[in-house]
Amino acid sequence: MKIALDPYMLRALPFAEVCRIAAEIGYRYIELSPRPDFIPFFTHPRADRARIAEFRQALRETGVELSSVLPLYRWSGPDEDERRAAVRYWKRAIEITVELGCTVMNSEFNGRPERAAASEAQFWRSMDELLPIFEREGIALHLEAHPDDFIETNDAAVDLVRGINRSFVRYLYCAPHTFHLGDDAAAMIRYAAPVLAHVHVADVFNHRASSGLRYIVNPPGSTARVHQHLDIGQGEVDWDVFFGSLREVGFDGILTGCVFAWEERAVDSARFMLERMQYYLAASAGPASG
């Protein structure tokens, strides 16, 4: 299993500093999420040869490896011009991932829930263009359901991933989306098991608790989706069930700590998350783990 750090809260730091911090804490892997000077949110990548070389050198000098690269583009957007632009950005992001020597990319479906059918049609158009490139370059693609996407629930997302019917396209279960994904984390992980390759780890409050009044969003009837990416123990995910279920299905993929809530103590949060993930993995393995 690869335990990785999403360094989004450290994105303002140079790559050398990000990799040094990760290595000193004890992470062997980084999941590169969007950062404005490299692969920004929703726009064309900014990375040139020099920045790619800088990142490769930082990885080499610290011994940290890339577990995956996470771009976010509107490749399922109902607007066709926007979709075409997203495919163009994806092609460059794939090139960068290959240059970095990484073999995994992960992302969201990035469509619109109020136009789910149209978004799915756009998603398949993008797949027609991009799947041959992923396959040719030897890049695995891990996809997650996300609140306010055209697929927001676990089982529907797993079914779509299976429908793509490519061995290199797998599913990513995002723990901080648990209360949007469904009702039973153990059942969702079991359902996802045949295609589960990647897990995001962060805590979250159950927005449906207290008769749906945990969060009050105005005006009434707003379609806003609310969730957090908190340190383990700060929300309401049942981590014994979560890690026990991963153990039950024999999960051996990428486990990424992706907390975004505490930039003022980003290093302490990253350190705490590694310790907690290691603790729960050992606990779920039982006495034989020591």
N, C-alpha and C positions, 0 to 999 in steps of 0.2 A: 504494500500500500504506500502511496505517495502522500505525505502530509505537506500541504502547501500553504503559503501566505498570500492572500490578496493584498498588495501593498497600496491600495487606493488612498488610504489616509496618509501615506508617505509620498504622494505623487509630486509634491513640490521639490523633493530632494533629488539630487543627481543620482544616476543609476549606481554609481560606485558606493554612495552612502546607503541606498536602499538595500543593495546586496550585502553590504557589510553588516547592517543591522540585522537582516534576516539570518545571516550566518552566525552572528554572535548570540542571537537568541537560541539558535539550534535548528532552524528550518533548513532543510536540504533543497526545498523547491519553492519557486515563486509562480503564482498564476498572474500573468500580466494583464491587468484590467486597463480600461481606457485612462490615458493621461494626455494632457493637451499638447505636449511636445513630441508625442510619438504616434499613438493611435487614439485620436480624440473620439468623443461621443458623436456619432451620426454624421461626421464629415470625413473627407479624404485624409488618409494617414499623412502625418508630417515627417515621419522618419526618413532620413536620407542615409547614404552609405556611412557617413561619419557617426551619426547617432546609433546606427545599428552596430557599428564596430565598437563604439563606446560601451554599449550594453553587453556585447559579447565579451569584451575584456573584463568588465566588472564581474560577470558570471564566472569567467575562467579564474580570475584572481582569488575569488572567495570560495570557489568550489560549489556554489549554488547553481542549481539547474532550473530550467523552465519546465514546469509541468504542463502548462497550457497558455494559450493566448486568447483573450476574451475581447473581441470587437462587438460593438452594438451598432447595427445599421437597420434602417427601415426597409428591409428586403421583402416584407410582406405588406407594406403600406398600400392602401387602395389606390393611391395616386401613382400612375404608371411612370411618370418622369422621376418621381422620388424613388420608385423601385429600381429603375434602371441605374440611377446614380448610386444606390446602395450596392448593387451588384458590382459596379465599377470599383467602389471602395473595398468591397470584399476581395476582389481579385488582387488588389495591391496588398491588403492585409495578409492574404495567403502567401504572397511573395516574401513579405517581411518575416513571416513565421518560418518559412523554409530557410531563409538566410540566417535566422537565429538557431537553426538546428532543432526546432521543436516540432513535434508530430501530432499535437492535439490542439484544436481550437474549440471553444465553447461559446454559446450565445443564447439569445432569446428568440422567440418566433417573431416578435415585433410587428404585429398587426393591430387591428382595432376590434374590440369586442362588439361594438355596435354594428360592425360590418364584417362579421366573422366569415361568412361564405366568400365574400369578395377578397378578404385578406388571405384566406387559405388558397384561393385560386392564384393570387399573386405569389404566395410562398412556393407553390409548385412550379410556377414560371421561373422563379429564381433557382430552384433546385435543378431544373433542366439545364440551366447554364453552369451552375457551380459544382454539382456533384461530380461531373467528369474531371474537373480540376482538382478537387479534393482527392479523388481516387488516383489520379496521375501523380500527384505530389506526395502521396502516402500520408495524408493528413486525416486524422479521425475528427469527426464533428460531434460534439455533445450539446444537446438542446434541452432547454428548461422551459417549463410553463412559468408565466409571470402574471401577477395582478395587473389588470388593465391591458391584457393582450387578447388576441383572438382565441387563444386556448389558455384557460386559467386553472384548470383542474388536472390533478395527477393522472388519472386513468385515461382521460381524453388525450393528454400529451403523449403518454406511453403508446397509446394506440396509433397516433400519427407517426411517431418515430418508427414503430414496427411496420407501418404502412409504407415508409420510404424504402424498406426492404434492401438496405445496404449494410453489410457487416460493419462498416466503418462509421456509421451513424448510430449514436447511442443516446441514452437519456441521462439527464442531470437532475437529481432531486435536491431542491433548495429548501433547507430546514426553516429559514425565516419566512418562507411562503406557506408553511405547513397549514395554517388556518384558512388560507385561501384555496389550497390544493384539495382539501377534503376533510373528513372527520376523524380518520383513524390512521395515524402515522405508520403503525406496524403493518396494517393491511395495504397501505399505499406502497410501502417499500417492498412487500412481498409481490404485489402486482407488477412493480417495475423491475423486479429482479432479473428477468431474462435479458433486459437491455440496459440495466443500470451500470454506468461506468464512472460516475462522478457525483460527488455530494458537496454542497455548500453548507458550512456550519456557522450559524449565528443564532442568537435567541430572538424571540419575538413575543409580544403579547397577543392573546386571543381577542381579536377585534369583535368577535361575535358574543363574547361573554357579557354578563350583566344585562341580559335581554337586548343585546346589541347596542348598549349605551356606554360601552367602554370608551368609545370615542364619539364625541358629538360634533358633527360636521354641519356647518351652515352654508347655504340654506338647507332645510330638511329635504330629503330626497336626492341629495347630491350623489353622483356616481363615483366620487373619489374613492380609491382603494388605499387603505392605510396599512403599513407594516413597518417594522424596524429591522435593523441588523445590529443586535446588541451582543455583549459578552455573554457567554454561557452562564446561566443562573440568574440573569437579569430579566428574563421573560418567563414564558409558561410552556415551552417545549419540554416534554418529558424525556430527558436525555438518557435515562436508563432504558426506556422503551426504544428510543431512537437507535442507540448504539447496539442494544441487544438484537434489534431487528436486522441491522447491517451484518452482525455476526451470524445470525440465523441463516441469511441468504448467501453467506460466503462472500460478501463484498470485499474486493481487493483492488479498487480503482484509485481515483484521486479524491482526497479529502481536503477541501480548502477552507481555511478560516477566513471569513469575509465579513468582518465587523466594520461598520462605517460611522458609528454614532459618536466616537470619542476621539476626534482629531487632536484634542489638547493633551491626550495621553496615549497616542497611537502606539508607541513602543511598548508601554506597559500592557496595553490591551493585547498586542500581538504575542507577547511573552505569556500572558495569562491563558490565552486561547490555546497555545501549543501545549501547555501543561495540562489543561482540562481535556483536550482531545486525547492526549496520551493516557491520561488517567482513565477515561471512559473506555478507551479501546482495551486497556489492560483489564478493567473490571468486567467488561462484557466477555472477555476470553475465559474468565473463571480462574480457579486456583492454579491451574497448570501454567498460567502466564507468569506467576510469581509476583 
